[in-house]
Amino acid sequence: MLSLENPPVGEAVRASTDHPTSNSTSFSELERRTFAIISHPDAGKTTLTESLLQAAGAVHEAGEVKARGDRRRARSDWMKIEQQRGISVTSSVMTFQRSNILFNLLDTPGHQDFSEDTYRTLTAVDCAIMVIDAAKGIEPQTRKLFEVCRLRNVPIITFINKVDREGLSPFTLLDEIAEVLQLDVSPQNWPTGIGGLFHGLYDLRRAQLLVADRSDGVVPGRWFDTSGIDDPAIAEVIPAPAVESLREDGGLAVASYPAFDLAAFQQGDLTPVIFGSALKAFGVEQLLDILADDGPPPQAQPARPAPVTPDEPRLTGFVFKVQANMDPNHRDRVAFVRICSGKLQRGMKVLNTRQGKPMALHNPITFFARDRELAHGAVAGDIVGIPNHGILRVGDTLTERGDVTFTGLPDFAPEILRRVRLGDPMKVKQMRRGLSDLAEEGVIRLFKPLIGSQWIVGVIGELQLDVLQTRLEQEYGVSLDFEPSPYEVARWVRSDDPALLKRLTETLRSNMADDQDEVPVLLARNAWEFGRFQQDWPGIIFSAVRERN
């Protein structure tokens, strides 16, 4: 007879979910796990975010699962355009506690048009959860985001979602991950069938069986302790075909794929794989357990003159995101800062190395999507918000030291250039304020031609233009349209010879502009013209990527 390990997850979770203020462990002594969730659009990333929050006790009801009306909106998708379109268009941060671990979850946009925001967000995490749709396997944006993680050796936990629907076989999915991403895969649980044949999950780590609730509700079922995958009592709770499938396929998986290796995982060479359903919360607690047990603590961050380790006693951190108008009642501006070392305390003074000036951190905040509360302290691994009025920009280093600058937060040249056409000429001031704010966020690149007064905006994809148009109208009361720009290519220019750069600017004045940081940019009408400029000016460096610091 199988023993019931605990009540249905809908009634009680496996581990305590104390709020940070009620836990006997002090805030600074809590372990940290700072991670992002990445996926192709519609793979279930935002739904998984909600399910993780629910499993940890941070919310009592997942917004995408049981809510009605206004409550249906996903907690991490707080912008109006996100709620209207049902997609994530900006990164959001949610901090929550489970047992003695403080989790900093960064939800990222899945759409490729917002890949730059996602890239910058991935610079601030120590681990990532990669969500894959069981019916579609690895999709293009998933692969692109994985490659970004690989560049930084970010460890990956894989969550294969929607196994309760019809999809590819588990072996096909695992082999695709191994072949396409060149990763060792180590399944940590196994589904007892896919789609209509799905009856639950078997936890290979703990030898526990989750029997799925076959009703239409969201309670995922009951956990049972077993003596192993061959325990004859399993047949008492799931149908015989499912038992046979579990023993045959699950046993083959254990024999065929490598066992979990912590060192290989944290080096980015192996990914533990969890099968589940974010919507029904199948496998979500197992995912959270792996993140808690094996996820890496805060890691060293790349910087000049040397990487900064989390045990450095002095405070250091970098700005990886700026968000304007999170509070629609105030024209606020919040810089998202990853703490890399030391301890942040309210009122302390730090140096902004870009400006070379000190600034006081009077009101740092922590996040739960748009909700915020005052942060009395923060340590390595934490994400805090610093309210400011345009002082802080993406890439800025904040430090008690004067000899460190964090690296690896670049801007990318846009692929689409458009002129803006204002509907109401009386709102030029509001339009320029809105464009400047959103350029500092990284939503757009903003170019101001040296000749002419009409600004040019640059974006990675068309959807960013929709976001720009919508946000300017909703947040600044400005209605505008876009018209074709005479230029198709934008490149930052620099040279070790200041005189040569000055001569370029004077000779090609009609093609020159400044970006929002007053850095010179060359605008070319097409790829052919840009190629000619490169040939004519061999001493000039034309760059599609610009380091922020």
C-alpha positions as CSV (number, residue, x, y, z in Angstrom):
1,M,0.0,0.0,0.0
2,L,1.3,3.4,-0.9
3,S,1.6,6.0,1.8
4,L,0.1,9.4,1.4
5,E,3.0,11.8,1.6
6,N,0.8,14.9,2.3
7,P,-2.6,16.4,1.4
8,P,-3.3,17.8,-2.1
9,V,-1.0,20.7,-3.0
10,G,-4.0,22.9,-3.3
11,E,-4.5,22.6,0.5
12,A,-0.9,22.5,1.7
13,V,2.5,22.9,0.2
14,R,5.6,20.9,1.0
15,A,7.6,23.6,2.7
16,S,6.9,26.5,4.9
17,T,6.4,29.9,3.2
18,D,7.1,32.3,6.0
19,H,7.2,36.0,5.1
20,P,10.7,37.5,5.5
21,T,9.5,39.6,8.4
22,S,8.1,36.6,10.3
23,N,11.1,34.2,9.9
24,S,13.5,33.7,12.7
25,T,16.4,33.9,10.2
26,S,17.4,37.6,9.7
27,F,17.0,39.1,6.3
28,S,20.7,39.3,5.5
29,E,21.3,35.7,6.6
30,L,18.7,34.3,4.2
31,E,20.2,32.4,1.2
32,R,19.6,34.1,-2.2
33,R,18.5,32.7,-5.5
34,T,18.3,35.2,-8.3
35,F,16.9,33.8,-11.5
36,A,15.0,34.6,-14.7
37,I,12.4,32.7,-16.7
38,I,13.0,32.6,-20.5
39,S,11.0,31.1,-23.3
40,H,9.5,31.5,-26.7
41,P,6.2,33.5,-26.7
42,D,3.2,31.4,-25.6
43,A,5.3,28.6,-24.1
44,G,3.7,29.4,-20.7
45,K,6.4,31.6,-19.1
46,T,4.1,34.0,-17.3
47,T,1.8,31.2,-16.2
48,L,4.7,29.4,-14.7
49,T,5.7,32.6,-12.9
50,E,2.3,32.8,-11.3
51,S,2.4,29.1,-10.4
52,L,5.8,29.5,-8.7
53,L,4.5,32.4,-6.7
54,Q,1.5,30.4,-5.6
55,A,3.6,27.3,-4.7
56,A,5.8,29.5,-2.5
57,G,2.8,31.0,-0.8
58,A,3.5,34.5,-2.2
59,V,0.0,34.6,-3.8
60,H,-3.1,32.6,-2.9
61,E,-4.5,32.5,-6.4
62,A,-2.7,32.5,-9.7
63,G,-4.0,35.3,-11.9
64,E,-3.9,33.3,-15.1
65,V,-5.6,30.2,-13.5
66,K,-8.7,31.0,-11.6
67,A,-9.2,34.8,-11.7
68,R,-12.1,36.6,-13.2
69,G,-12.4,40.1,-14.7
70,D,-9.6,42.4,-13.6
71,R,-8.2,39.7,-11.4
72,R,-7.4,37.6,-14.4
73,R,-4.5,39.7,-15.4
74,A,-1.1,38.2,-14.7
75,R,0.6,39.6,-11.7
76,S,3.9,40.1,-13.5
77,D,2.3,41.8,-16.5
78,W,1.3,45.1,-15.0
79,M,1.5,47.5,-17.9
80,K,-1.8,48.3,-19.7
81,I,-0.5,47.1,-23.1
82,E,0.6,43.8,-21.5
83,Q,-2.9,43.3,-20.0
84,Q,-4.6,44.2,-23.3
85,R,-2.4,42.0,-25.5
86,G,-1.7,39.1,-23.1
87,I,2.1,39.3,-23.6
88,S,5.0,40.5,-21.6
89,V,6.7,43.5,-23.1
90,T,9.0,44.5,-20.2
91,S,10.9,42.7,-17.5
92,S,9.4,42.7,-14.0
93,V,10.9,41.7,-10.6
94,M,9.2,39.7,-7.9
95,T,10.9,39.0,-4.5
96,F,9.4,36.3,-2.3
97,Q,10.5,33.9,0.4
98,R,10.2,30.2,0.9
99,S,11.7,28.6,4.0
100,N,15.1,30.2,4.5
101,I,15.6,31.3,0.9
102,L,14.8,34.6,-0.6
103,F,14.0,34.3,-4.3
104,N,14.4,37.2,-6.7
105,L,12.4,36.2,-9.8
106,L,12.9,38.3,-13.0
107,D,10.2,37.7,-15.6
108,T,11.4,38.6,-19.0
109,P,9.6,39.3,-22.4
110,G,9.5,36.3,-24.6
111,H,8.9,38.2,-27.9
112,Q,12.1,38.7,-30.0
113,D,11.3,42.4,-30.5
114,F,12.2,42.9,-26.8
115,S,15.3,40.8,-26.8
116,E,17.5,43.7,-25.7
117,D,15.5,44.1,-22.4
118,T,15.8,40.4,-21.9
119,Y,19.5,40.4,-22.6
120,R,20.2,43.1,-20.0
121,T,18.0,41.3,-17.5
122,L,20.0,38.1,-17.9
123,T,23.1,40.0,-16.9
124,A,21.6,40.4,-13.4
125,V,20.7,36.7,-12.7
126,D,22.7,33.7,-11.5
127,C,20.4,31.0,-13.0
128,A,17.6,30.7,-15.6
129,I,14.5,28.5,-16.0
130,M,14.0,27.7,-19.7
131,V,10.3,26.9,-20.5
132,I,9.7,24.6,-23.5
133,D,6.2,23.8,-24.9
134,A,5.9,20.0,-25.0
135,A,4.0,20.2,-28.3
136,K,6.6,22.4,-30.1
137,G,10.0,21.6,-28.6
138,I,12.8,24.2,-28.9
139,E,11.6,27.3,-30.8
140,P,13.7,30.1,-32.3
141,Q,13.5,32.6,-29.5
142,T,14.2,30.0,-26.9
143,R,17.4,29.1,-28.7
144,K,18.5,32.8,-29.0
145,L,17.9,33.4,-25.3
146,F,19.7,30.2,-24.4
147,E,22.7,31.4,-26.4
148,V,22.7,34.6,-24.4
149,C,22.8,32.5,-21.2
150,R,25.6,30.4,-22.6
151,L,27.7,33.5,-23.3
152,R,27.6,34.2,-19.6
153,N,27.7,30.5,-18.4
154,V,24.3,31.0,-16.7
155,P,23.1,27.6,-15.4
156,I,19.8,26.4,-17.0
157,I,16.9,24.4,-15.4
158,T,14.5,23.2,-18.1
159,F,10.8,23.0,-17.5
160,I,8.9,21.1,-20.2
161,N,5.4,22.6,-20.0
162,K,1.9,21.4,-21.0
163,V,2.5,17.7,-20.7
164,D,-1.2,17.3,-19.8
165,R,-1.9,18.2,-23.5
166,E,-1.0,16.3,-26.6
167,G,2.6,16.8,-27.5
168,L,5.9,15.2,-28.5
169,S,7.3,12.2,-26.6
170,P,9.5,12.9,-23.6
171,F,12.5,11.2,-25.3
172,T,12.1,13.3,-28.4
173,L,12.1,16.5,-26.3
174,L,15.1,15.4,-24.3
175,D,17.1,14.4,-27.3
176,E,16.3,17.7,-29.1
177,I,17.6,19.7,-26.1
178,A,20.8,17.6,-26.0
179,E,21.4,17.9,-29.8
180,V,20.3,21.4,-30.5
181,L,21.6,23.1,-27.4
182,Q,24.6,20.8,-26.9
183,L,23.6,20.2,-23.3
184,D,23.6,17.1,-21.2
185,V,20.1,16.5,-20.0
186,S,19.1,14.8,-16.7
187,P,15.4,14.2,-16.2
188,Q,14.3,14.7,-12.6
189,N,10.8,13.4,-13.0
190,W,8.8,11.4,-15.6
191,P,5.3,11.8,-16.9
192,T,2.9,8.8,-16.8
193,G,1.8,9.5,-20.3
194,I,1.2,12.6,-22.4
195,G,-2.0,14.5,-23.2
196,G,-5.1,12.3,-22.7
197,L,-3.0,9.5,-21.3
198,F,-1.4,11.7,-18.6
199,H,-2.1,10.4,-15.1
200,G,0.6,12.1,-13.1
201,L,4.3,12.6,-12.5
202,Y,6.9,10.4,-10.9
203,D,9.6,12.2,-8.9
204,L,12.8,10.3,-9.7
205,R,14.8,12.1,-7.0
206,R,12.4,11.3,-4.1
207,A,10.7,8.1,-5.4
208,Q,7.3,9.9,-5.0
209,L,4.3,9.7,-7.3
210,L,2.0,12.6,-8.0
211,V,-1.4,11.3,-9.0
212,A,-3.2,13.9,-11.1
213,D,-6.7,15.0,-10.3
214,R,-8.7,14.1,-13.4
215,S,-11.4,16.7,-12.7
216,D,-11.5,20.1,-14.3
217,G,-10.1,21.9,-11.2
218,V,-6.6,23.1,-10.7
219,V,-5.8,21.0,-7.6
220,P,-2.9,18.9,-9.0
221,G,-3.5,15.8,-7.0
222,R,-1.8,13.8,-4.2
223,W,1.8,12.7,-3.5
224,F,2.5,9.1,-2.5
225,D,5.8,7.7,-1.2
226,T,7.0,4.6,-3.1
227,S,9.8,2.1,-2.7
228,G,10.8,2.8,-6.3
229,I,9.6,2.9,-9.9
230,D,8.8,-0.8,-9.8
231,D,6.7,-0.6,-6.6
232,P,3.7,-2.9,-7.3
233,A,1.4,-0.6,-5.2
234,I,1.6,2.1,-7.9
235,A,-1.0,0.1,-9.8
236,E,-3.4,0.8,-7.0
237,V,-3.6,4.5,-7.9
238,I,-3.1,4.8,-11.7
239,P,-4.3,2.6,-14.6
240,A,-2.3,-0.4,-15.7
241,P,-1.3,1.1,-19.1
242,A,0.1,4.2,-17.2
243,V,2.0,1.9,-14.8
244,E,3.5,0.0,-17.7
245,S,4.5,3.2,-19.5
246,L,6.1,4.6,-16.4
247,R,8.1,1.5,-15.6
248,E,9.3,1.0,-19.2
249,D,10.0,4.6,-20.3
250,G,11.0,6.0,-16.9
251,G,13.4,3.1,-16.3
252,L,14.9,3.6,-19.8
253,A,15.3,7.3,-19.1
254,V,17.2,6.7,-15.8
255,A,19.5,4.3,-17.6
256,S,20.0,6.4,-20.8
257,Y,20.6,9.9,-19.4
258,P,23.2,11.1,-17.0
259,A,22.5,11.4,-13.3
260,F,22.3,14.9,-12.0
261,D,25.7,16.4,-11.4
262,L,25.7,19.7,-9.4
263,A,29.1,20.9,-10.6
264,A,28.2,20.2,-14.3
265,F,24.9,22.1,-13.8
266,Q,26.4,25.1,-12.1
267,Q,29.0,25.3,-14.9
268,G,26.3,25.4,-17.5
269,D,27.1,22.0,-19.0
270,L,24.1,20.0,-17.8
271,T,20.4,20.9,-17.4
272,P,18.0,19.2,-15.0
273,V,14.7,18.7,-16.7
274,I,11.3,18.8,-15.1
275,F,8.1,17.8,-16.9
276,G,4.9,19.5,-15.8
277,S,2.1,21.8,-16.4
278,A,2.3,25.4,-15.3
279,L,-1.5,25.9,-15.6
280,K,-2.3,22.9,-13.4
281,A,0.8,23.3,-11.2
282,F,2.1,19.9,-12.0
283,G,5.9,19.7,-11.4
284,V,6.0,23.3,-10.2
285,E,7.0,22.5,-6.6
286,Q,9.7,20.1,-7.8
287,L,11.0,22.9,-9.9
288,L,11.1,25.2,-6.9
289,D,12.8,22.5,-4.8
290,I,15.6,22.1,-7.4
291,L,16.0,25.9,-7.6
292,A,16.3,26.0,-3.8
293,D,18.5,23.0,-3.3
294,D,20.8,23.2,-6.3
295,G,20.4,26.7,-7.8
296,P,23.6,28.8,-7.5
297,P,24.0,31.4,-4.8
298,P,25.2,34.9,-5.9
299,Q,28.1,34.7,-8.3
300,A,31.1,37.0,-9.1
301,Q,30.2,39.7,-11.6
302,P,32.4,40.9,-14.5
303,A,33.9,44.3,-13.9
304,R,37.0,46.4,-14.5
305,P,39.7,46.0,-13.2
306,A,38.7,42.6,-11.9
307,P,35.4,40.6,-11.3
308,V,33.6,41.5,-8.1
309,T,32.9,38.6,-5.7
310,P,29.8,38.6,-3.4
311,D,32.0,38.4,-0.3
312,E,33.6,41.8,-1.0
313,P,32.6,43.8,2.1
314,R,32.0,47.1,0.4
315,L,28.7,47.7,-1.5
316,T,28.7,47.4,-5.3
317,G,25.9,47.1,-7.8
318,F,24.9,48.0,-11.3
319,V,21.8,49.3,-13.0
320,F,20.5,46.8,-15.6
321,K,17.1,48.4,-16.2
322,V,15.3,51.8,-15.9
323,Q,11.5,51.9,-15.8
324,A,9.5,55.1,-16.0
325,N,5.9,55.6,-14.9
326,M,5.4,52.4,-12.9
327,D,3.1,54.5,-10.8
328,P,0.7,56.3,-13.2
329,N,-0.2,58.9,-10.6
330,H,3.4,60.1,-10.5
331,R,6.0,60.7,-13.2
332,D,8.4,58.3,-11.3
333,R,11.6,56.8,-12.6
334,V,13.1,53.7,-11.0
335,A,16.5,52.2,-11.6
336,F,16.7,48.4,-11.1
337,V,20.0,47.6,-9.4
338,R,21.6,44.2,-8.9
339,I,23.5,44.2,-5.7
340,C,26.8,42.4,-6.3
341,S,28.6,42.7,-2.9
342,G,28.4,44.4,0.5
343,K,25.2,45.5,2.2
344,L,22.9,48.3,1.1
345,Q,21.3,50.4,3.9
346,R,18.9,53.2,3.7
347,G,20.5,56.6,3.5
348,M,24.0,55.4,2.7
349,K,26.0,57.3,0.1
350,V,27.5,55.6,-2.9
351,L,29.5,56.7,-5.9
352,N,28.0,56.8,-9.4
353,T,31.2,56.0,-11.3
354,R,29.9,57.3,-14.7
355,Q,29.3,60.7,-13.2
356,G,32.1,60.6,-10.6
357,K,29.6,62.0,-8.1
358,P,28.2,60.6,-4.8
359,M,24.5,60.0,-4.4
360,A,22.4,59.1,-1.3
361,L,20.1,56.1,-1.4
362,H,17.3,57.5,0.6
363,N,14.4,55.3,-0.4
364,P,15.5,52.0,-2.0
365,I,12.6,49.7,-2.7
366,T,11.9,46.0,-3.3
367,F,9.4,44.8,-5.9
368,F,6.5,42.5,-6.4
369,A,5.8,43.4,-10.1
370,R,4.4,47.0,-9.9
371,D,3.8,46.7,-6.1
372,R,6.7,48.0,-4.0
373,E,7.8,48.5,-0.4
374,L,10.6,50.3,1.3
375,A,13.8,48.2,1.5
376,H,15.6,48.6,4.7
377,G,18.6,46.6,3.5
378,A,19.9,44.4,0.7
379,V,22.8,42.1,0.1
380,A,24.5,40.3,-2.8
381,G,22.0,38.8,-5.2
382,D,19.2,41.1,-4.3
383,I,17.4,43.4,-6.8
384,V,16.4,46.8,-5.5
385,G,14.9,49.9,-7.1
386,I,16.4,53.3,-6.7
387,P,13.9,56.1,-7.4
388,N,15.6,59.0,-9.2
389,H,14.9,61.8,-11.6
390,G,17.0,60.8,-14.6
391,I,20.3,60.6,-12.7
392,L,20.8,56.8,-13.1
393,R,21.1,55.1,-16.5
394,V,21.4,51.5,-17.6
395,G,25.0,50.4,-17.1
396,D,25.8,52.7,-14.2
397,T,27.9,51.3,-11.4
398,L,27.0,52.2,-7.8
399,T,29.8,51.5,-5.3
400,E,31.5,52.4,-2.0
401,R,34.7,51.7,-3.9
402,G,36.1,54.2,-6.4
403,D,37.9,51.8,-8.6
404,V,35.3,49.5,-10.1
405,T,33.1,49.6,-13.2
406,F,30.8,46.7,-14.1
407,T,30.9,45.6,-17.7
408,G,28.7,43.6,-20.1
409,L,25.6,45.8,-20.5
410,P,25.6,46.8,-24.2
411,D,23.3,48.8,-26.4
412,F,22.5,47.2,-29.8
413,A,22.0,49.1,-33.1
414,P,18.3,49.2,-34.1
415,E,17.0,47.3,-37.2
416,I,14.2,49.7,-37.9
417,L,14.4,53.5,-38.1
418,R,11.4,55.8,-38.2
419,R,10.6,59.5,-38.0
420,V,7.9,60.5,-35.6
421,R,4.9,62.7,-36.7
422,L,3.1,64.4,-33.8
423,G,-0.7,64.7,-33.9
424,D,-0.9,67.8,-31.8
425,P,1.9,70.3,-32.5
426,M,1.2,71.9,-29.1
427,K,2.6,68.8,-27.4
428,V,6.1,68.9,-28.6
429,K,7.5,69.2,-25.1
430,Q,5.5,66.2,-23.8
431,M,6.6,64.2,-26.8
432,R,10.3,64.9,-26.3
433,R,10.0,64.1,-22.6
434,G,8.3,60.8,-23.4
435,L,10.8,59.8,-26.1
436,S,13.7,60.7,-23.8
437,D,12.2,58.7,-20.9
438,L,11.6,55.6,-23.0
439,A,15.0,55.9,-24.6
440,E,16.6,55.8,-21.2
441,E,14.5,52.7,-20.4
442,G,15.9,51.0,-23.5
443,V,12.5,50.7,-25.2
444,I,13.9,52.6,-28.2
445,R,17.1,54.2,-29.5
446,L,16.7,57.9,-30.0
447,F,18.7,59.8,-32.6
448,K,18.9,63.6,-33.0
449,P,20.2,64.5,-36.4
450,L,22.8,67.3,-36.5
451,I,20.8,68.8,-39.4
452,G,17.1,69.2,-39.0
453,S,14.9,69.1,-35.9
454,Q,12.9,65.9,-36.6
455,W,14.0,63.1,-34.2
456,I,14.4,59.5,-35.4
457,V,13.6,56.5,-33.3
458,G,15.2,53.1,-33.7
459,V,13.8,49.8,-32.6
460,I,14.6,46.1,-32.9
461,G,11.2,45.0,-34.1
462,E,7.8,46.5,-35.2
463,L,6.1,45.5,-31.9
464,Q,8.3,48.0,-30.1
465,L,6.8,50.8,-32.2
466,D,3.3,49.7,-31.0
467,V,4.5,49.8,-27.4
468,L,6.1,53.2,-28.0
469,Q,2.9,54.6,-29.5
470,T,0.6,53.1,-26.8
471,R,2.8,54.2,-23.9
472,L,3.2,57.8,-25.2
473,E,-0.6,58.1,-25.4
474,Q,-1.4,56.4,-22.1
475,E,1.4,57.8,-20.0
476,Y,2.2,61.2,-21.6
477,G,-1.1,62.1,-23.4
478,V,0.8,62.3,-26.7
479,S,-0.7,60.9,-30.0
480,L,1.8,60.3,-32.7
481,D,2.4,58.3,-35.9
482,F,5.5,57.1,-37.7
483,E,6.7,57.8,-41.2
484,P,9.6,56.2,-43.1
485,S,13.0,57.5,-42.3
486,P,15.5,58.2,-45.1
487,Y,18.0,55.9,-43.3
488,E,18.1,52.2,-42.8
489,V,21.4,51.7,-41.0
490,A,22.6,53.2,-37.7
491,R,26.1,52.7,-36.3
492,W,28.0,54.3,-33.4
493,V,31.3,55.8,-34.5
494,R,34.5,56.3,-32.6
495,S,38.2,56.7,-33.3
496,D,41.5,56.9,-31.5
497,D,42.1,60.1,-33.5
498,P,39.8,62.9,-32.3
499,A,40.8,65.0,-35.4
500,L,39.7,62.2,-37.7
501,L,36.3,61.9,-35.9
502,K,35.8,65.6,-36.1
503,R,36.5,65.6,-39.9
504,L,34.0,62.7,-40.4
505,T,31.4,64.7,-38.6
506,E,32.0,67.8,-40.6
507,T,32.2,65.9,-44.0
508,L,29.1,63.8,-43.4
509,R,27.1,66.2,-41.4
510,S,23.8,65.3,-43.1
511,N,24.4,61.7,-42.0
512,M,25.4,62.4,-38.4
513,A,23.3,62.3,-35.3
514,D,23.7,62.1,-31.5
515,D,22.0,59.4,-29.5
516,Q,20.3,60.0,-26.2
517,D,23.7,59.9,-24.4
518,E,25.2,62.5,-26.9
519,V,27.3,59.7,-28.5
520,P,27.9,60.3,-32.2
521,V,26.0,58.0,-34.7
522,L,26.3,57.6,-38.4
523,L,23.0,57.1,-40.3
524,A,23.3,55.5,-43.7
525,R,20.5,55.3,-46.4
526,N,21.1,51.6,-47.0
527,A,23.7,48.8,-46.6
528,W,25.5,49.8,-49.8
529,E,26.0,53.4,-48.7
530,F,27.2,52.2,-45.3
531,G,29.7,49.9,-46.9
532,R,31.1,52.8,-48.9
533,F,31.5,54.9,-45.7
534,Q,33.5,52.0,-44.2
535,Q,35.8,51.9,-47.2
536,D,36.2,55.7,-47.3
537,W,37.0,56.1,-43.6
538,P,39.2,53.2,-42.6
539,G,40.4,54.9,-39.4
540,I,36.8,55.1,-38.0
541,I,35.3,52.3,-36.0
542,F,31.7,51.7,-36.9
543,S,30.0,49.7,-34.2
544,A,26.6,47.9,-34.0
545,V,27.1,47.4,-30.2
546,R,28.0,50.0,-27.7
547,E,29.1,49.3,-24.2
548,R,27.0,51.3,-21.7
549,N,29.9,52.3,-19.5
